[in-house]
Amino acid sequence: MSGLLGKPLAGLARAFGYILLPKRVAKYWQEISLLQRLLERLEIDCVIDVGANRGQYRDQLRELVGYRGRIVSVEPLSALAAGLSARAAQEDPLWEVHACALGATPGTATLNVMATDVFSSFLQPDASAPFAAANTVVRKEVVEVRTFAALLQDLQQRHGVRRPFLKLDTQGFDLEVLRGGESVLSQLLGLQTEVAIKPLYAGMPTVRDTLEALERYQFDIAGFSPIAPGTQFPRAVEMNCFAVHKSVK
């Protein structure tokens, strides 16, 4: 809601204990509210967005969550990373972009680029899983792979990052990113990762695999929210899982 009508109505709603939200925002309100509370409670000074795609998560943080700290986007697809870098240079001095993937070990790897690029993955898509038409390989791209440990240490040295939050959206590769950061995971105050109710890729970790890994790495579950609300009804496919480190008081 906007214009002269929107502001008075929004103010009136707040006076009676309500919040007016556009429909495009309302369906994500559970996730937005949880993120706001977590980032404020943990006093996060850097959000590391792994699998940034076109910067949707960065935009959500700035426009809906209200986060004003440093954002680091990690995106392996070269064309998308170049677009993000151009946006960051023009729009946001506290936003930087790294054109690479993160994994268990440094090197290079071949990424499957899907018909809808948000599904791009190092894993092979399962043709029998939901979203099969969008999750079809159309080409491949060799990308650089770094480790989360190396990235975090670099950010600490260059920017003095002390209270990081990690967001993972790597289409079945999230646990590999965590393996590459085992030496520094105790420094993470919180994280967001995807859990697969119905795996979209061959060999993708299950919900149980992810929850067991988080427990092993000393993280407690803070909450869950649906991914792309409305597209997974009546059966859930994937969820966002939020967690905080056990050291957080």
TORKOL-4160 file (C-alpha; in steps of 0.2 Angstrom, whole numbers, padded with zeros to 4 digits, m for minus):
249
<pt num="1" X="0000" Y="0000" Z="0000"/>
<pt num="2" X="0007" Y="0017" Z="m0005"/>
<pt num="3" X="0003" Y="0035" Z="m0008"/>
<pt num="4" X="m0007" Y="0047" Z="0003"/>
<pt num="5" X="m0020" Y="0033" Z="0007"/>
<pt num="6" X="m0007" Y="0021" Z="0013"/>
<pt num="7" X="0002" Y="0031" Z="0026"/>
<pt num="8" X="m0013" Y="0036" Z="0036"/>
<pt num="9" X="m0020" Y="0018" Z="0036"/>
<pt num="10" X="m0003" Y="0011" Z="0041"/>
<pt num="11" X="m0003" Y="0023" Z="0056"/>
<pt num="12" X="m0020" Y="0019" Z="0061"/>
<pt num="13" X="m0017" Y="0000" Z="0060"/>
<pt num="14" X="m0001" Y="0002" Z="0071"/>
<pt num="15" X="m0012" Y="0012" Z="0084"/>
<pt num="16" X="m0023" Y="m0003" Z="0086"/>
<pt num="17" X="m0009" Y="m0015" Z="0086"/>
<pt num="18" X="m0009" Y="m0021" Z="0068"/>
<pt num="19" X="0003" Y="m0020" Z="0054"/>
<pt num="20" X="m0002" Y="m0018" Z="0036"/>
<pt num="21" X="0008" Y="m0027" Z="0023"/>
<pt num="22" X="0008" Y="m0030" Z="0004"/>
<pt num="23" X="0003" Y="m0047" Z="0000"/>
<pt num="24" X="0020" Y="m0050" Z="m0008"/>
<pt num="25" X="0028" Y="m0047" Z="0009"/>
<pt num="26" X="0015" Y="m0055" Z="0020"/>
<pt num="27" X="0018" Y="m0072" Z="0014"/>
<pt num="28" X="0036" Y="m0071" Z="0020"/>
<pt num="29" X="0032" Y="m0062" Z="0036"/>
<pt num="30" X="0037" Y="m0077" Z="0047"/>
<pt num="31" X="0054" Y="m0078" Z="0039"/>
<pt num="32" X="0057" Y="m0059" Z="0040"/>
<pt num="33" X="0051" Y="m0058" Z="0058"/>
<pt num="34" X="0063" Y="m0072" Z="0063"/>
<pt num="35" X="0077" Y="m0065" Z="0054"/>
<pt num="36" X="0075" Y="m0048" Z="0062"/>
<pt num="37" X="0074" Y="m0055" Z="0079"/>
<pt num="38" X="0090" Y="m0066" Z="0076"/>
<pt num="39" X="0101" Y="m0053" Z="0068"/>
<pt num="40" X="0096" Y="m0040" Z="0082"/>
<pt num="41" X="0098" Y="m0052" Z="0096"/>
<pt num="42" X="0115" Y="m0059" Z="0090"/>
<pt num="43" X="0121" Y="m0041" Z="0086"/>
<pt num="44" X="0127" Y="m0048" Z="0069"/>
<pt num="45" X="0140" Y="m0037" Z="0060"/>
<pt num="46" X="0141" Y="m0047" Z="0044"/>
<pt num="47" X="0129" Y="m0058" Z="0034"/>
<pt num="48" X="0137" Y="m0070" Z="0022"/>
<pt num="49" X="0125" Y="m0075" Z="0009"/>
<pt num="50" X="0131" Y="m0091" Z="0000"/>
<pt num="51" X="0122" Y="m0095" Z="m0016"/>
<pt num="52" X="0117" Y="m0077" Z="m0019"/>
<pt num="53" X="0109" Y="m0079" Z="m0036"/>
<pt num="54" X="0103" Y="m0061" Z="m0041"/>
<pt num="55" X="0104" Y="m0054" Z="m0024"/>
<pt num="56" X="0086" Y="m0058" Z="m0018"/>
<pt num="57" X="0092" Y="m0062" Z="0000"/>
<pt num="58" X="0102" Y="m0046" Z="0001"/>
<pt num="59" X="0087" Y="m0036" Z="m0005"/>
<pt num="60" X="0076" Y="m0044" Z="0008"/>
<pt num="61" X="0089" Y="m0040" Z="0022"/>
<pt num="62" X="0090" Y="m0022" Z="0017"/>
<pt num="63" X="0072" Y="m0018" Z="0011"/>
<pt num="64" X="0061" Y="m0030" Z="0023"/>
<pt num="65" X="0072" Y="m0035" Z="0037"/>
<pt num="66" X="0080" Y="m0018" Z="0040"/>
<pt num="67" X="0098" Y="m0025" Z="0042"/>
<pt num="68" X="0111" Y="m0011" Z="0039"/>
<pt num="69" X="0127" Y="m0020" Z="0042"/>
<pt num="70" X="0140" Y="m0028" Z="0030"/>
<pt num="71" X="0133" Y="m0041" Z="0018"/>
<pt num="72" X="0145" Y="m0053" Z="0008"/>
<pt num="73" X="0137" Y="m0062" Z="m0007"/>
<pt num="74" X="0145" Y="m0078" Z="m0014"/>
<pt num="75" X="0139" Y="m0083" Z="m0031"/>
<pt num="76" X="0148" Y="m0095" Z="m0043"/>
<pt num="77" X="0139" Y="m0092" Z="m0059"/>
<pt num="78" X="0150" Y="m0079" Z="m0068"/>
<pt num="79" X="0136" Y="m0069" Z="m0076"/>
<pt num="80" X="0126" Y="m0067" Z="m0060"/>
<pt num="81" X="0142" Y="m0063" Z="m0050"/>
<pt num="82" X="0146" Y="m0049" Z="m0062"/>
<pt num="83" X="0129" Y="m0042" Z="m0061"/>
<pt num="84" X="0129" Y="m0042" Z="m0042"/>
<pt num="85" X="0146" Y="m0034" Z="m0042"/>
<pt num="86" X="0140" Y="m0020" Z="m0053"/>
<pt num="87" X="0125" Y="m0017" Z="m0042"/>
<pt num="88" X="0135" Y="m0017" Z="m0026"/>
<pt num="89" X="0147" Y="m0004" Z="m0033"/>
<pt num="90" X="0132" Y="0007" Z="m0037"/>
<pt num="91" X="0120" Y="0004" Z="m0023"/>
<pt num="92" X="0128" Y="m0001" Z="m0007"/>
<pt num="93" X="0146" Y="0002" Z="0000"/>
<pt num="94" X="0143" Y="m0012" Z="0014"/>
<pt num="95" X="0140" Y="m0025" Z="0001"/>
<pt num="96" X="0154" Y="m0035" Z="m0008"/>
<pt num="97" X="0153" Y="m0050" Z="m0020"/>
<pt num="98" X="0164" Y="m0065" Z="m0022"/>
<pt num="99" X="0163" Y="m0074" Z="m0038"/>
<pt num="100" X="0166" Y="m0092" Z="m0032"/>
<pt num="101" X="0157" Y="m0107" Z="m0024"/>
<pt num="102" X="0161" Y="m0113" Z="m0006"/>
<pt num="103" X="0164" Y="m0131" Z="m0003"/>
<pt num="104" X="0174" Y="m0144" Z="0008"/>
<pt num="105" X="0190" Y="m0141" Z="m0001"/>
<pt num="106" X="0197" Y="m0127" Z="m0012"/>
<pt num="107" X="0199" Y="m0130" Z="m0031"/>
<pt num="108" X="0188" Y="m0130" Z="m0046"/>
<pt num="109" X="0172" Y="m0140" Z="m0049"/>
<pt num="110" X="0158" Y="m0141" Z="m0063"/>
<pt num="111" X="0142" Y="m0133" Z="m0059"/>
<pt num="112" X="0126" Y="m0139" Z="m0067"/>
<pt num="113" X="0117" Y="m0123" Z="m0073"/>
<pt num="114" X="0098" Y="m0127" Z="m0073"/>
<pt num="115" X="0084" Y="m0120" Z="m0084"/>
<pt num="116" X="0079" Y="m0109" Z="m0070"/>
<pt num="117" X="0096" Y="m0104" Z="m0063"/>
<pt num="118" X="0091" Y="m0103" Z="m0044"/>
<pt num="119" X="0091" Y="m0122" Z="m0045"/>
<pt num="120" X="0109" Y="m0123" Z="m0051"/>
<pt num="121" X="0119" Y="m0136" Z="m0042"/>
<pt num="122" X="0134" Y="m0147" Z="m0041"/>
<pt num="123" X="0122" Y="m0161" Z="m0039"/>
<pt num="124" X="0112" Y="m0170" Z="m0053"/>
<pt num="125" X="0094" Y="m0166" Z="m0052"/>
<pt num="126" X="0081" Y="m0180" Z="m0049"/>
<pt num="127" X="0069" Y="m0180" Z="m0063"/>
<pt num="128" X="0055" Y="m0188" Z="m0052"/>
<pt num="129" X="0056" Y="m0174" Z="m0039"/>
<pt num="130" X="0045" Y="m0158" Z="m0039"/>
<pt num="131" X="0050" Y="m0143" Z="m0050"/>
<pt num="132" X="0058" Y="m0155" Z="m0063"/>
<pt num="133" X="0055" Y="m0144" Z="m0078"/>
<pt num="134" X="0064" Y="m0129" Z="m0070"/>
<pt num="135" X="0077" Y="m0141" Z="m0063"/>
<pt num="136" X="0084" Y="m0147" Z="m0079"/>
<pt num="137" X="0103" Y="m0145" Z="m0084"/>
<pt num="138" X="0105" Y="m0133" Z="m0099"/>
<pt num="139" X="0124" Y="m0131" Z="m0098"/>
<pt num="140" X="0139" Y="m0133" Z="m0087"/>
<pt num="141" X="0151" Y="m0120" Z="m0080"/>
<pt num="142" X="0168" Y="m0124" Z="m0071"/>
<pt num="143" X="0169" Y="m0113" Z="m0056"/>
<pt num="144" X="0182" Y="m0109" Z="m0042"/>
<pt num="145" X="0178" Y="m0117" Z="m0025"/>
<pt num="146" X="0185" Y="m0109" Z="m0009"/>
<pt num="147" X="0182" Y="m0114" Z="0009"/>
<pt num="148" X="0171" Y="m0105" Z="0021"/>
<pt num="149" X="0186" Y="m0105" Z="0034"/>
<pt num="150" X="0197" Y="m0096" Z="0021"/>
<pt num="151" X="0183" Y="m0083" Z="0017"/>
<pt num="152" X="0179" Y="m0079" Z="0035"/>
<pt num="153" X="0197" Y="m0077" Z="0040"/>
<pt num="154" X="0199" Y="m0065" Z="0025"/>
<pt num="155" X="0184" Y="m0055" Z="0031"/>
<pt num="156" X="0190" Y="m0054" Z="0049"/>
<pt num="157" X="0207" Y="m0048" Z="0043"/>
<pt num="158" X="0200" Y="m0035" Z="0030"/>
<pt num="159" X="0185" Y="m0029" Z="0040"/>
<pt num="160" X="0187" Y="m0034" Z="0058"/>
<pt num="161" X="0171" Y="m0046" Z="0057"/>
<pt num="162" X="0167" Y="m0053" Z="0074"/>
<pt num="163" X="0149" Y="m0058" Z="0074"/>
<pt num="164" X="0145" Y="m0067" Z="0058"/>
<pt num="165" X="0129" Y="m0075" Z="0052"/>
<pt num="166" X="0129" Y="m0088" Z="0038"/>
<pt num="167" X="0115" Y="m0090" Z="0025"/>
<pt num="168" X="0116" Y="m0106" Z="0014"/>
<pt num="169" X="0107" Y="m0109" Z="m0002"/>
<pt num="170" X="0117" Y="m0120" Z="m0012"/>
<pt num="171" X="0105" Y="m0133" Z="m0019"/>
<pt num="172" X="0110" Y="m0148" Z="m0009"/>
<pt num="173" X="0128" Y="m0143" Z="m0006"/>
<pt num="174" X="0125" Y="m0134" Z="0011"/>
<pt num="175" X="0134" Y="m0147" Z="0022"/>
<pt num="176" X="0149" Y="m0147" Z="0010"/>
<pt num="177" X="0151" Y="m0128" Z="0014"/>
<pt num="178" X="0150" Y="m0132" Z="0033"/>
<pt num="179" X="0163" Y="m0146" Z="0031"/>
<pt num="180" X="0174" Y="m0133" Z="0023"/>
<pt num="181" X="0172" Y="m0121" Z="0038"/>
<pt num="182" X="0174" Y="m0134" Z="0052"/>
<pt num="183" X="0189" Y="m0125" Z="0060"/>
<pt num="184" X="0179" Y="m0108" Z="0061"/>
<pt num="185" X="0161" Y="m0114" Z="0064"/>
<pt num="186" X="0162" Y="m0110" Z="0083"/>
<pt num="187" X="0164" Y="m0092" Z="0078"/>
<pt num="188" X="0147" Y="m0092" Z="0069"/>
<pt num="189" X="0133" Y="m0085" Z="0080"/>
<pt num="190" X="0119" Y="m0091" Z="0069"/>
<pt num="191" X="0115" Y="m0098" Z="0052"/>
<pt num="192" X="0101" Y="m0102" Z="0040"/>
<pt num="193" X="0102" Y="m0117" Z="0029"/>
<pt num="194" X="0090" Y="m0127" Z="0018"/>
<pt num="195" X="0083" Y="m0143" Z="0023"/>
<pt num="196" X="0075" Y="m0155" Z="0010"/>
<pt num="197" X="0058" Y="m0163" Z="0014"/>
<pt num="198" X="0058" Y="m0170" Z="m0003"/>
<pt num="199" X="0076" Y="m0170" Z="m0010"/>
<pt num="200" X="0077" Y="m0162" Z="m0028"/>
<pt num="201" X="0094" Y="m0169" Z="m0032"/>
<pt num="202" X="0103" Y="m0186" Z="m0032"/>
<pt num="203" X="0112" Y="m0189" Z="m0016"/>
<pt num="204" X="0106" Y="m0173" Z="m0008"/>
<pt num="205" X="0106" Y="m0173" Z="0012"/>
<pt num="206" X="0090" Y="m0177" Z="0020"/>
<pt num="207" X="0082" Y="m0167" Z="0034"/>
<pt num="208" X="0089" Y="m0180" Z="0047"/>
<pt num="209" X="0107" Y="m0177" Z="0039"/>
<pt num="210" X="0106" Y="m0159" Z="0041"/>
<pt num="211" X="0099" Y="m0159" Z="0059"/>
<pt num="212" X="0112" Y="m0171" Z="0064"/>
<pt num="213" X="0126" Y="m0161" Z="0056"/>
<pt num="214" X="0120" Y="m0145" Z="0065"/>
<pt num="215" X="0119" Y="m0154" Z="0082"/>
<pt num="216" X="0137" Y="m0161" Z="0078"/>
<pt num="217" X="0143" Y="m0143" Z="0075"/>
<pt num="218" X="0135" Y="m0137" Z="0091"/>
<pt num="219" X="0120" Y="m0127" Z="0084"/>
<pt num="220" X="0103" Y="m0127" Z="0092"/>
<pt num="221" X="0087" Y="m0125" Z="0081"/>
<pt num="222" X="0079" Y="m0107" Z="0081"/>
<pt num="223" X="0065" Y="m0110" Z="0069"/>
<pt num="224" X="0059" Y="m0115" Z="0052"/>
<pt num="225" X="0050" Y="m0106" Z="0038"/>
<pt num="226" X="0044" Y="m0112" Z="0021"/>
<pt num="227" X="0053" Y="m0109" Z="0005"/>
<pt num="228" X="0043" Y="m0100" Z="m0008"/>
<pt num="229" X="0027" Y="m0100" Z="0002"/>
<pt num="230" X="0012" Y="m0106" Z="m0008"/>
<pt num="231" X="0021" Y="m0116" Z="m0021"/>
<pt num="232" X="0023" Y="m0131" Z="m0010"/>
<pt num="233" X="0005" Y="m0134" Z="m0004"/>
<pt num="234" X="m0001" Y="m0146" Z="0001"/>
<pt num="235" X="0015" Y="m0155" Z="0003"/>
<pt num="236" X="0031" Y="m0147" Z="0009"/>
<pt num="237" X="0047" Y="m0149" Z="m0002"/>
<pt num="238" X="0060" Y="m0138" Z="0007"/>
<pt num="239" X="0061" Y="m0127" Z="0022"/>
<pt num="240" X="0073" Y="m0114" Z="0029"/>
<pt num="241" X="0081" Y="m0119" Z="0045"/>
<pt num="242" X="0088" Y="m0106" Z="0057"/>
<pt num="243" X="0100" Y="m0111" Z="0070"/>
<pt num="244" X="0111" Y="m0102" Z="0084"/>
<pt num="245" X="0127" Y="m0108" Z="0091"/>
<pt num="246" X="0126" Y="m0116" Z="0108"/>
<pt num="247" X="0138" Y="m0103" Z="0115"/>
<pt num="248" X="0125" Y="m0090" Z="0113"/>
<pt num="249" X="0117" Y="m0085" Z="0129"/>
